[in-house]
Amino acid sequence: MSLIEKLTPEQEALIPVYREKWRAIALSTERIDREKAAEAVKVAYTAFGFEEPDIIFCDSPYAGLKIVIQKQLKHRFNTEFHNQLLYQFRNELRS
């Protein structure tokens, strides 16, 4: 397999079209299709020989962080520290 060393004029003309397409996708605020997203993750994990993960969808980064903290740190920290950490993170997000 060889690498492309130079683009054709047609390929160069398409650069702004693709740039705008992917920019629109990156900046989209539409909700994802959770079923398609989960399937894509499962296919990728399988392709690399990894065990399929449990997939959890969240409505915001904050909601996701709460789940991670609850699942990963719940047994390591006492409730007071746990709540203080969440409070500080929420304040950081707001600022």
C-alpha positions in Angstrom: 0.0 0.0 0.0 1.4 3.4 -1.0 0.8 6.7 0.6 -0.7 9.6 -1.4 2.0 12.2 -2.1 -0.1 14.7 -4.0 -3.8 15.4 -4.3 -5.5 15.7 -7.6 -7.2 19.1 -8.4 -10.6 17.4 -7.9 -9.5 16.2 -4.4 -8.2 19.6 -3.5 -11.5 21.2 -4.6 -13.4 18.8 -2.2 -11.4 19.8 0.9 -13.6 22.8 1.8 -16.7 20.6 1.3 -15.4 17.8 3.6 -14.1 20.4 6.1 -17.6 21.9 6.4 -19.3 18.5 6.6 -17.1 17.4 9.5 -17.2 20.8 11.2 -21.0 20.6 11.2 -20.9 17.1 12.6 -18.4 18.1 15.3 -20.5 21.1 16.4 -23.9 19.4 16.1 -26.1 19.5 19.2 -28.5 16.9 18.0 -28.9 13.8 20.2 -27.0 10.8 19.1 -28.7 7.6 18.0 -27.9 5.6 21.1 -28.5 2.2 19.5 -26.2 3.0 16.5 -23.5 4.5 18.8 -23.6 1.4 21.1 -23.3 -0.9 18.1 -20.4 1.1 16.7 -18.5 0.8 20.1 -19.2 -2.9 20.3 -18.0 -3.5 16.7 -14.8 -1.5 17.4 -14.1 -3.5 20.6 -14.7 -6.8 18.9 -12.5 -5.8 16.0 -9.6 -5.2 18.4 -10.3 -8.4 20.3 -11.6 -6.7 23.5 -14.5 -7.8 25.6 -17.6 -5.7 24.8 -18.0 -2.9 27.5 -21.1 -2.0 29.4 -22.2 1.2 27.7 -23.8 4.0 29.8 -25.3 7.1 28.1 -25.5 10.3 30.1 -27.2 13.6 29.4 -24.2 15.7 30.4 -20.5 15.5 31.3 -21.6 16.2 34.9 -24.0 13.3 34.9 -21.3 11.0 33.5 -18.8 12.1 36.2 -21.4 11.4 38.9 -21.8 7.8 37.6 -18.0 7.3 37.3 -17.4 8.6 40.8 -20.3 6.5 42.2 -19.0 3.4 40.5 -15.3 3.8 40.9 -14.8 5.8 44.1 -17.9 4.9 46.2 -16.1 2.4 48.3 -12.8 4.3 48.6 -14.1 7.7 49.9 -16.5 8.5 52.6 -19.8 10.3 51.7 -18.6 13.7 52.9 -15.6 13.7 50.7 -17.6 12.3 47.8 -20.2 15.1 48.1 -17.5 17.8 48.4 -15.8 16.5 45.3 -19.0 16.6 43.3 -19.7 20.1 44.6 -16.3 21.4 43.6 -16.6 19.8 40.2 -20.0 21.4 39.6 -18.6 24.8 40.6 -15.7 24.4 38.2 -18.1 23.5 35.4 -20.2 26.6 36.1 -17.3 28.9 36.1 
